[in-house]
Amino acid sequence: MESVIEEIYRTQSRRVLATLIRLLGDFDRAEEALQDAFAAAARTWPADGIPVNPFAWLVSTGRFKAIDTIRRRARFDASQQHIEDSLYSVDEMEVGDMEAIEDDMLRLIFTCCHPAIPAHAQTAMALREICGLTTEEIAHAFLIPAPTVAQRIVRAKGRIRTAKIPYEVPGREALPERLDRVLHVIYLVFNEGYSASSGEEIVRADLTAEAIRLARLVLTLLPHPDVSGLLALMLLQDSRRNARRGEEGSLVLLVDQDRSLWDRAKITEGLELLTQAMRTGEIGTYTVQAAIAAEHAKVSSAEETDWRRIAFYYDLLLAGQPSPIVELNRAVAIAMADGPAKGLDLIDAILGRRELQAYHLAHSARADFLRRLGRREEAISAYETALSLCRQEPEQAFLRKRISDLAAAPERQ
């Protein structure tokens, strides 16, 4: 039963939180109610069984726990009375309103992305509230101290409260100014699902599915080539999900994947969306990334991949949005096209600028180039550095195997 509750928490807690924020009107109050609801589930479900609708049970329980807490506080603090009075009555609670519930995550994203909140705080809020990452995990991802992340989140919540920012999807006239940030948040949600930053699983399918669903909703609200490009990118990437996980949850690299396991329906839809986005002439960064993913999706084997074209697309990305991560990916494409020595030079230049020093994939790519060049001891050292920085268990297992295989291999003459 404990494992079932943990799985429900992992897959549904963010949706429960989003609905509680709508019903209770406050982030902190909703987070407290969420924890109270799952604590109640841990006490009662082992004896009573799992409810037919766990989501509705958790929302109802959390909401009533919050109301009880507010009523207790109101007895000692008259200023709390207006909060209790402002809450919905039992008859008005919209737990059964599926349209409202389906929109709650989108409301949450638009609230986190309100222009009154600084961009860095929007990102931290989104990863915390929508993905459920801890402040430590967010800090690790952005290479900043955990107290800084916590402070940004606290200030963002305070800004929402004091500015009375409405928990809603704005009117159509206000959508364009928030579109870039909303798409960025959806992109971050998908990336956390596609390659989980920590834990036992490579993929969090609940997050990838939610990101795709949210992008579809945004596309209906505001048809735009950037939305089509992002949705195309996510579909093309997610099409490979089943092939990325090997026996016992092991990581399978793109070059080794069984392409018969790729989801052809997602590939077809993704390619159609990409074509639509490119026809407009407004080629944004998501569309270029989708074009890179399409190069993999269009060929039947890894050997057919046009790495020079992929490197060209990374050149376009660098021109439009300079980033050491894009530089790293470009280095990998060039190494695949022109050999590992060229890729190694490019990565060493990035690391030489003291960029991506704490990013395990930079050291992992460098290790792979060294391995392919036959520089075994240097490769082992680079893999060990990557392992020390990696927090996802399947990736850690992959790196350990690479180290073990290299240690056991005979020296090249």
Residue pairs with C-beta under 8 A, 6 or more apart in sequence:
1 45
1 46
2 42
4 50
5 38
5 41
5 42
5 45
8 41
8 54
8 58
9 38
10 132
10 204
10 206
11 206
12 54
12 55
12 58
13 34
13 38
13 132
14 105
14 129
14 130
14 131
14 132
14 210
15 55
15 101
15 104
15 105
16 34
16 37
16 55
16 58
16 59
16 62
17 30
17 31
17 34
17 108
17 129
18 104
18 105
18 107
18 108
18 129
18 130
19 59
19 95
19 100
19 101
19 104
20 30
20 33
20 34
20 59
20 62
20 63
20 66
21 27
21 30
21 104
21 107
21 108
21 111
21 167
22 94
22 100
22 104
22 107
22 167
23 30
23 59
23 63
23 87
23 88
23 93
23 94
24 30
24 33
24 63
24 66
24 87
25 86
25 87
25 167
26 161
27 129
27 157
27 160
27 161
28 157
29 66
29 70
30 62
30 66
32 66
32 69
33 62
33 63
33 65
33 66
34 58
34 62
36 61
36 62
36 65
36 66
36 69
37 58
37 59
37 61
37 62
37 65
38 58
40 61
40 65
41 54
41 57
41 58
41 61
45 51
51 57
55 101
56 95
56 96
59 95
60 93
60 95
63 93
66 87
67 84
67 87
70 80
70 83
70 84
70 87
71 84
73 80
74 80
74 81
74 83
74 84
88 94
94 100
94 101
95 101
102 217
103 169
103 217
105 130
105 210
105 214
106 169
106 214
106 217
106 218
107 167
107 168
107 169
108 129
108 130
108 167
109 126
109 130
109 182
109 185
109 186
109 214
110 168
110 169
110 170
110 178
110 182
111 160
111 165
111 166
111 167
111 168
112 122
112 125
112 126
112 129
112 130
112 156
112 185
113 122
113 126
113 178
113 181
113 182
113 185
114 122
114 160
114 165
114 178
115 177
115 178
116 159
116 163
116 165
117 125
117 156
117 159
117 160
117 165
118 152
118 156
119 181
120 152
121 152
121 153
121 155
121 156
121 159
122 156
122 181
122 185
123 142
123 184
123 185
123 188
124 138
124 149
124 152
124 153
124 156
125 152
125 153
125 156
125 157
126 185
126 188
126 189
127 133
127 137
127 138
127 141
127 188
127 192
128 134
128 135
128 138
128 153
130 185
130 189
131 188
131 189
131 192
131 207
133 141
133 192
133 197
135 146
135 149
135 150
135 153
136 146
137 197
137 198
137 391
138 146
138 149
139 145
139 146
139 148
139 149
140 197
140 198
140 391
141 197
142 149
143 358
143 359
159 165
169 221
170 178
172 221
172 222
175 221
175 222
176 222
179 218
179 222
179 224
179 226
179 227
180 226
182 218
183 215
183 218
183 226
183 227
183 230
183 286
186 211
186 214
186 215
186 218
186 230
187 211
187 230
187 286
189 207
189 210
189 211
189 214
190 207
190 208
190 211
190 212
190 234
190 237
190 238
192 204
192 207
193 203
193 204
193 205
193 206
193 207
193 208
193 209
193 210
193 211
194 203
194 208
194 237
194 238
194 241
195 202
195 203
195 392
196 202
196 203
196 204
196 392
197 391
197 392
198 391
198 392
199 391
199 392
199 393
200 249
200 393
200 394
201 249
201 394
202 244
202 245
202 249
202 251
202 392
202 394
202 395
203 241
203 244
203 245
205 241
208 234
208 238
208 241
211 234
212 231
212 234
212 235
212 238
215 227
215 230
215 231
215 234
216 231
218 227
219 227
219 228
219 231
225 276
225 277
225 278
225 280
225 282
225 283
225 284
225 287
226 277
226 282
226 284
226 286
226 287
228 273
228 274
228 276
228 277
228 287
229 273
229 274
229 277
229 283
229 284
229 286
229 287
229 288
229 289
229 290
230 286
230 290
231 270
231 273
232 269
232 270
232 271
232 273
232 274
232 277
232 286
232 287
232 290
232 293
232 294
233 270
233 286
233 287
233 289
233 290
233 293
234 270
235 266
235 267
235 269
235 270
235 273
236 266
236 267
236 270
236 271
236 274
236 290
236 293
236 294
236 296
236 297
237 293
238 263
238 266
239 262
239 263
239 264
239 266
239 267
239 270
239 297
240 254
240 257
240 262
240 263
240 296
241 263
242 261
242 262
242 263
243 252
243 257
243 258
243 259
243 261
243 262
244 251
244 252
244 257
245 251
245 252
245 394
246 252
249 393
249 394
250 394
250 397
250 398
251 394
251 395
251 397
251 398
254 296
254 302
255 302
256 302
259 300
259 301
262 297
267 297
270 290
270 293
270 294
270 297
271 294
271 297
271 298
273 290
274 287
274 290
274 291
274 294
277 283
277 284
277 287
277 290
278 287
278 291
283 316
285 317
285 320
285 321
288 313
288 316
288 317
288 320
289 313
289 317
291 313
292 310
292 313
292 314
295 305
295 306
295 309
295 310
295 313
296 305
299 305
299 306
305 336
307 333
307 334
307 336
307 337
308 333
308 337
310 333
310 336
311 330
311 333
311 334
311 337
314 326
314 329
314 330
314 333
315 330
317 323
317 326
317 330
318 326
318 327
318 330
324 350
324 353
324 355
324 356
325 356
325 359
327 346
327 350
328 347
328 350
328 356
328 359
328 361
328 362
328 365
330 346
331 343
331 346
331 347
331 350
331 365
332 343
332 365
334 342
334 343
334 346
335 342
335 343
335 344
335 346
335 369
336 343
340 368
340 369
340 370
340 372
340 373
341 369
341 373
343 365
343 369
344 366
344 369
344 370
344 373
347 362
347 365
347 366
347 369
348 366
350 356
350 362
351 357
351 362
351 366
356 362
358 389
359 389
360 385
360 386
360 387
360 389
360 390
360 395
361 386
363 382
363 383
363 385
363 386
363 389
364 382
364 383
364 386
364 390
364 399
366 382
367 379
367 380
367 382
367 383
367 385
367 386
367 402
368 379
370 376
370 378
370 379
370 382
371 379
371 402
371 406
374 412
376 406
376 409
376 411
376 412
379 406
380 403
380 406
380 407
383 399
383 402
383 403
383 406
384 403
386 399
387 396
387 399
387 400
387 403
390 396
390 399
